Amino acid sequence: MAERQRPQEPQLQSQQPCYKTADCQKDYCVDRQEQCYYSPECPYDYCIKPSEYQAMQTAPEQQQQQKNLLRRLSFLDRFLALWILVAMIVGVVIGYYVPGVQQSFATVQFASVSVPIAIGLLIMMYPVLCKVQYERLPTILRERQVWYQIAISIGINWIIGPIVMTGLAWATLPDLPTFRTGVVMVGLARCIAMVLIWNHLAGGDADYCALLVAINSILQIALFSPYAVLFINIVPSWFGASMDTAINVDIWPVARSVLIYLGIPLAAGIVTRFVLMKLTSRAWYEQKFLPWVGPWALIGLLYTIVVMFANQGHQIIDHIGSVFRVAVPLFVYFILMFFIPFFTLKALGVPYALVVTQAFTAGSNNFELAIAVAVGTYGIHSEQALAATIGPLIEVPVLLILTYVALIFERKLNWEKVRPWASKEVA
């Protein structure tokens, strides 16, 4: 290697900063967690030539390595568990003691989509989707390793996930067929909303998460209806169970739900990012706008929880025994679907940002779609709809706890020495 030359100060002012790495500890290098890759802006001989795969970047505030867990979280994030608990209690109390709440929600609908819940989800998802670096997606999709990760995600979400949930539902609810159907519906609906929040809080890869959400949305439109028939009717009939003649899920209601819950905030995020960055600058957008719009996500999350639990408060209280029964397979499912990909991919050498994104994508479910389909098929007062409603009752606190667990693993495990799996060094 040629002798390293310190660049002249005037040159440094016109170039991007060179970052400190294991190979470069000069006093003019800037501290940064990532390695300094060779580029036209940084052509020094100590810069590393990029391998076939480079970890995708998240928003600037997600890239910073914090020394302790609490300092990484904002005030709103730090006490999120308390806010969610309060929102759940307030929602149940409103739904149980305020007369006519459920009827009021039933009248404010667009087709089978609840307008109050849709508003909360749009507010919740918009800030996260504003942070996605859409301009990098063409570059990301050219990476072979990204396609390997996409294939793994599809296998986990659309093969392993439904099988695990169906097996758990039959193992734990053999005597409650209506509740079992609702639980299976939750397992069939892959998450396209709240996974963005959990991934954001845990420091996952925002770009890759948005890519997986888009892929799952397309597959959900195509597969949810046939999957519902397959896992609720056909597979159980192989073992002597009776057929559920009520199940008849059309593709259009599923597509409409996906387009409203994901399409609107996604389009808004794309337009906002490109328009504001063109009118102002990337620095203003990332340093001013994103910090301002960021808290909206958690406000939308809390509002959605209040509305959702207020809508089903009576059902939850009146069937509290069944709630605990249904909670068992859901709890086991969320834990298994999070930790299986988490530790498997960790053992394969996948970087933390991608590991946590895969884990939350696998462990989250689209309970909004499951509830909408259960209500549309069996009625709002049905036990199937109640079982689908219990989904977020268990999912929200469990995945919130897993967010903190993931952050602890990021700090405690030796991720710095983990190399991207199957990557090849460029000579």
C-alpha positions in Angstrom: 0.0 0.0 0.0 1.3 3.4 -0.9 2.3 5.7 1.9 -0.7 7.6 3.2 -0.7 11.3 2.5 -2.5 13.8 4.6 -4.7 15.9 2.3 -4.3 19.7 2.3 -6.8 21.7 4.3 -8.3 23.5 1.3 -9.0 20.1 -0.3 -10.7 18.8 2.8 -13.1 21.8 2.8 -14.3 20.9 -0.7 -14.5 17.1 -0.2 -16.6 14.9 2.0 -14.9 14.2 5.3 -12.9 11.1 5.7 -14.0 8.9 8.6 -11.9 7.1 11.2 -11.6 3.4 10.7 -9.4 0.6 12.0 -7.0 1.4 9.1 -7.2 5.2 9.4 -6.8 7.0 12.7 -5.3 10.3 11.5 -6.2 13.4 13.4 -8.0 14.9 10.5 -10.4 11.9 10.2 -13.8 12.2 11.6 -15.3 9.7 14.1 -17.9 7.5 12.5 -19.1 3.9 13.1 -19.0 2.9 9.4 -15.9 2.2 7.4 -14.6 4.7 4.9 -15.3 3.3 1.4 -13.4 4.3 -1.7 -15.3 6.8 -3.8 -14.6 9.8 -6.1 -15.0 12.1 -3.1 -12.7 10.0 -1.0 -9.9 8.4 -3.2 -7.2 7.9 -0.6 -5.2 4.7 -0.5 -6.5 3.8 3.0 -10.1 3.9 1.9 -11.6 0.4 1.6 -12.9 -0.8 -1.7 -16.6 -1.7 -1.3 -17.5 -5.3 -1.1 -20.3 -6.9 -3.0 -22.7 -5.9 -0.2 -22.8 -2.7 1.8 -25.1 -2.2 4.8 -27.9 0.1 3.8 -28.0 3.4 5.6 -30.9 4.6 7.8 -31.8 8.2 8.7 -28.9 10.2 10.2 -30.2 10.0 13.8 -30.4 6.2 13.5 -26.8 5.9 12.5 -25.4 7.3 15.7 -24.0 4.8 18.2 -25.1 5.7 21.7 -23.2 4.8 24.8 -26.3 3.7 26.7 -29.8 2.8 26.0 -31.6 5.6 27.6 -29.6 8.3 25.9 -30.5 6.8 22.6 -34.2 7.4 23.2 -36.1 10.7 23.2 -38.3 11.6 26.2 -41.4 10.3 24.3 -39.6 7.1 23.3 -38.1 6.5 26.8 -41.5 6.2 28.4 -43.3 4.7 25.5 -44.3 1.6 27.5 -46.1 3.8 30.0 -47.9 5.8 27.3 -49.0 2.6 25.5 -50.3 1.1 28.8 -52.2 4.2 29.6 -53.6 4.3 26.0 -54.8 0.7 26.2 -56.5 1.3 29.6 -58.1 4.5 28.5 -59.4 2.9 25.4 -60.9 -0.1 27.2 -62.5 2.2 29.8 -64.0 4.4 27.1 -65.3 1.4 25.2 -66.9 -0.2 28.3 -68.4 2.8 30.1 -69.2 5.3 27.4 -72.5 4.2 25.7 -72.7 4.0 22.0 -69.0 4.1 21.2 -68.9 1.0 19.1 -72.0 2.0 17.1 -70.4 5.4 16.5 -67.3 3.8 15.1 -69.4 1.5 12.9 -71.0 4.4 11.2 -67.7 6.2 10.4 -66.4 3.7 7.8 -65.3 3.7 4.2 -66.6 0.3 3.0 -65.0 -2.1 5.6 -62.2 0.3 6.6 -62.6 2.2 9.9 -62.0 5.9 9.2 -60.8 6.7 12.8 -58.3 3.8 12.8 -57.2 4.7 9.3 -56.5 8.3 10.3 -54.3 7.1 13.2 -52.4 4.7 11.0 -51.8 7.4 8.4 -50.4 9.8 11.1 -48.3 7.0 12.5 -46.8 5.9 9.3 -46.2 9.2 7.5 -43.1 10.4 9.5 -41.4 7.0 9.2 -42.0 6.9 5.5 -40.6 10.4 5.1 -37.3 9.1 6.4 -36.9 6.4 3.8 -34.2 7.3 1.3 -36.2 6.3 -1.8 -33.4 7.8 -4.1 -31.2 4.9 -2.9 -33.6 2.1 -3.7 -32.2 1.5 -7.3 -28.7 1.1 -5.9 -30.0 -1.1 -3.1 -31.8 -3.4 -5.5 -28.6 -4.0 -7.5 -27.0 -5.7 -4.5 -27.2 -9.5 -4.7 -27.2 -9.8 -0.9 -30.4 -7.7 -0.7 -32.2 -10.2 -2.9 -31.0 -13.0 -0.6 -32.5 -11.1 2.3 -35.8 -10.6 0.4 -36.0 -14.3 -0.3 -35.4 -15.1 3.4 -38.1 -12.6 4.4 -40.7 -14.1 2.0 -39.9 -17.6 3.3 -40.3 -16.5 6.9 -43.4 -14.4 6.4 -45.4 -16.4 3.9 -44.4 -20.0 4.6 -43.1 -20.4 8.2 -45.3 -17.7 9.8 -48.8 -19.0 8.7 -47.8 -22.6 9.5 -46.5 -21.7 13.0 -49.7 -19.7 13.8 -52.0 -22.4 12.5 -50.2 -25.0 14.5 -50.2 -22.9 17.7 -53.9 -22.1 17.3 -54.9 -25.8 17.0 -52.6 -26.9 19.8 -53.9 -24.3 22.3 -57.5 -23.7 21.2 -58.8 -27.2 20.1 -62.2 -26.6 21.9 -62.7 -23.0 20.7 -63.0 -23.2 16.9 -64.4 -19.6 16.4 -61.5 -18.0 18.4 -59.1 -20.3 16.6 -60.2 -19.0 13.2 -59.6 -15.4 14.4 -56.1 -16.3 15.6 -55.3 -17.9 12.3 -56.5 -14.8 10.5 -54.0 -12.7 12.5 -51.2 -15.0 11.5 -52.1 -14.7 7.8 -52.0 -10.9 7.7 -48.4 -9.7 7.4 -47.6 -6.3 8.9 -47.4 -3.2 6.7 -47.8 -0.5 9.4 -46.6 -0.9 12.9 -43.5 -2.8 11.9 -42.2 0.6 10.6 -42.5 2.0 14.2 -40.8 -1.0 15.9 -38.1 -1.0 13.4 -37.5 2.7 13.8 -37.3 2.5 17.6 -34.9 -0.5 17.5 -32.5 1.2 15.0 -33.3 -1.1 12.1 -32.7 -0.3 8.4 -35.5 2.1 7.4 -34.9 1.7 3.6 -34.9 -2.1 3.8 -37.9 -2.1 6.1 -39.9 0.0 3.6 -38.8 -2.3 0.8 -40.1 -5.4 2.7 -43.3 -3.6 3.6 -43.9 -2.9 -0.1 -43.2 -6.5 -1.1 -45.5 -7.9 1.7 -48.3 -5.5 0.6 -48.2 -6.8 -2.9 -48.1 -10.5 -1.7 -50.9 -9.8 0.8 -53.2 -8.6 -1.9 -52.5 -11.8 -3.9 -52.3 -14.4 -1.2 -54.5 -13.4 1.8 -57.7 -14.7 0.3 -56.4 -18.1 -0.9 -54.4 -18.4 2.3 -57.5 -17.9 4.4 -59.3 -20.7 2.6 -56.2 -22.9 2.7 -55.3 -22.5 6.4 -58.9 -22.2 7.8 -60.6 -24.9 5.7 -58.3 -27.1 3.6 -55.4 -27.8 5.9 -57.6 -28.6 9.0 -59.8 -30.9 6.9 -56.8 -33.1 6.2 -56.9 -33.9 9.9 -60.6 -34.5 10.1 -61.8 -31.0 11.1 -65.1 -29.7 9.7 -65.1 -27.0 7.0 -65.9 -23.4 7.8 -68.5 -22.5 5.1 -68.6 -18.9 6.2 -65.1 -18.0 5.1 -65.2 -16.2 1.7 -62.6 -13.5 1.4 -62.6 -11.5 -1.8 -59.4 -9.9 -3.1 -60.7 -6.4 -3.6 -61.5 -5.7 0.1 -57.9 -6.8 1.0 -56.5 -4.7 -1.8 -58.5 -1.7 -0.7 -57.3 -2.0 2.9 -53.7 -2.2 1.8 -54.0 0.8 -0.6 -55.6 2.9 2.2 -53.3 1.9 5.1 -50.1 1.9 3.1 -50.6 3.6 -0.3 -51.7 7.0 1.1 -48.9 7.5 3.6 -46.3 6.0 1.2 -47.3 8.4 -1.5 -47.3 11.3 1.0 -43.8 10.3 2.2 -42.3 10.1 -1.3 -43.8 13.4 -2.4 -42.8 15.2 0.8 -39.2 13.9 0.6 -38.5 14.8 -3.0 -40.4 18.1 -3.0 -38.9 19.5 0.2 -35.4 18.4 -0.6 -35.7 20.1 -4.0 -37.1 23.3 -2.5 -34.7 23.5 0.4 -31.7 21.1 0.9 -31.0 17.7 2.2 -29.4 19.2 5.3 -32.5 21.2 6.1 -34.8 18.3 5.4 -32.8 15.9 7.7 -31.9 18.3 10.4 -35.0 20.4 10.7 -38.0 18.8 9.1 -37.5 15.1 10.2 -37.0 16.0 13.9 -40.1 18.1 13.7 -42.3 15.5 12.1 -40.9 12.5 14.0 -43.0 12.7 17.1 -46.2 12.5 15.0 -45.5 8.7 14.6 -45.8 7.9 18.3 -48.8 10.3 18.7 -50.5 8.5 15.9 -49.6 5.1 17.5 -51.2 6.1 20.8 -54.3 7.6 19.2 -54.7 4.3 17.2 -54.4 2.2 20.3 -57.1 4.3 22.1 -59.5 4.1 19.2 -58.9 0.4 18.6 -59.4 -0.6 22.3 -62.4 1.7 22.7 -64.0 0.0 19.8 -63.7 -3.4 21.4 -63.8 -2.5 25.1 -67.0 -4.3 25.9 -66.0 -7.4 24.0 -62.7 -7.6 25.9 -64.2 -7.2 29.4 -67.2 -9.5 28.7 -65.0 -12.3 27.4 -62.0 -11.8 29.7 -61.5 -15.6 30.2 -61.4 -16.2 26.4 -59.0 -13.3 26.1 -56.5 -15.1 28.3 -56.9 -18.3 26.3 -56.4 -16.6 23.0 -53.4 -14.7 24.4 -51.4 -17.9 24.7 -50.9 -18.8 21.1 -50.4 -15.1 20.1 -47.7 -14.5 22.8 -45.8 -17.7 21.8 -46.1 -16.8 18.1 -44.7 -13.3 18.5 -41.8 -14.5 20.6 -40.9 -17.4 18.2 -41.2 -15.3 15.0 -39.0 -12.6 16.4 -36.2 -14.7 17.9 -35.9 -17.4 15.3 -34.8 -15.1 12.5 -33.0 -12.8 14.9 -30.5 -15.4 16.2 -30.4 -17.4 12.9 -29.4 -14.3 10.9 -27.0 -13.2 13.7 -25.3 -16.6 13.5 -25.0 -16.1 9.7 -23.2 -12.8 10.2 -25.9 -10.5 9.0 -25.5 -6.9 10.4 -27.7 -5.7 13.2 -29.7 -3.3 11.2 -30.9 -6.0 8.8 -31.3 -8.6 11.5 -33.7 -6.5 13.6 -35.6 -5.5 10.4 -36.1 -9.1 9.5 -37.1 -10.0 13.0 -39.7 -7.3 13.4 -41.1 -7.9 9.9 -41.6 -11.6 10.8 -42.9 -11.0 14.3 -45.5 -8.3 13.4 -48.9 -8.7 11.9 -51.5 -6.6 10.1 -54.1 -6.8 12.8 -56.1 -4.0 11.0 -56.7 -6.2 8.0 -57.4 -9.3 10.2 -60.0 -7.3 12.2 -61.6 -5.9 9.1 -61.9 -9.3 7.3 -63.2 -11.0 10.5 -65.8 -8.3 11.0 -66.8 -8.3 7.4 -67.1 -12.1 7.3 -68.5 -13.0 10.7 -69.8 -9.7 12.1 -68.5 -7.2 14.6 -69.9 -9.1 17.6 -68.5 -12.4 16.5 -65.9 -14.4 18.5 -63.7 -14.4 15.4 -63.6 -10.6 15.4 -62.9 -10.6 19.1 -59.9 -13.0 18.6 -58.5 -10.8 15.9 -58.9 -7.8 18.2 -57.0 -9.5 20.9 -54.1 -9.7 18.4 -52.9 -6.0 19.0 -53.7 -6.4 22.7 -50.9 -8.9 22.9 -48.7 -7.7 20.0 -48.3 -4.1 21.0 -46.8 -4.7 24.5 -44.8 -7.8 23.4 -43.1 -6.1 20.5 -42.5 -3.0 22.5 -40.6 -5.1 25.0 -38.8 -6.8 22.2 -37.7 -3.4 20.9 -35.9 -2.7 24.2 -34.5 -6.3 24.1 -33.1 -5.7 20.6 -31.5 -2.5 21.7 -29.8 -4.3 24.6 -28.6 -7.0 22.3 -27.2 -4.4 19.9 -25.2 -2.9 22.8 -24.1 -6.2 24.5 -23.4 -8.4 21.5 -20.3 -8.0 19.4 -21.9 -6.7 16.2 -18.8 -4.7 15.2 -16.9 -7.9 14.3 -19.8 -9.4 12.4 -19.2 -9.5 8.6 -22.0 -9.5 6.0 -22.7 -13.2 5.3 -21.7 -14.5 1.9 -20.0 -11.2 1.0 -16.9 -11.3 -1.2 -14.0 -9.0 -0.9 -13.1 -7.0 -4.0 -9.4 -7.2 -4.7 
